[in-house]
Amino acid sequence: MAGLFDIPVTAADGGATDLSAWRGQVLLIVNTASKCGFTPQYEGLEALYRDYRDRGFAVLGFPCNQFGKQEPGNAEEISNFCSLNYDVTFPLFAKIDVNGTHAAPLYTALKKAAPGLLGSKAIKWNFTKFLVDREGRVVNRYAPNTKPEAVAADIEALL
């Protein structure tokens, strides 16, 4: 997907940015939530990040409150929760919408590039994962119940 690294996103501090800092890296982009049954996946996501970051890999977390209002906090609360409970060091961005008229442009592009089950474009729940290659192409979309460790072989293949 040409231009993925140039799509505007909002940093956790509210500043405008894009993904250009990760150009040339393999990415796992995830919509996250702190009060979800899948929240323990933070541990596995952090393990992937630590295992592969020195080889050009990053996990990028995008908190989202669209599913059961399971991400009610502000950026500081989310960051503190992730740090204290899961020792998260991978980048977290500002809270976004992943579906609907206010969906973040990044998620509009990800959903178009990798539709879900039966061609559905909507994100179904928290912790949907998109694997992106070094050129910015979406390689795979993983369901929320796919554990981070199950994605390791696919990451290895792209590194």
Secondary structure, 3 states (H helix, E strand, C coil): CCCHHHCCEEECCCCEECCHHHCCCEEEEEEECCCCCCCCHHHHHHHHHHHHHHHCEEEEEEEECCCCCCCCCCHHHHHHHHHHHHCCCCCEECCEECCCCCECHHHHHHHHHCCCHHHCCCCCCCCCEEEECCCCCEEEEECCCCCHHHHHHHHHHHC
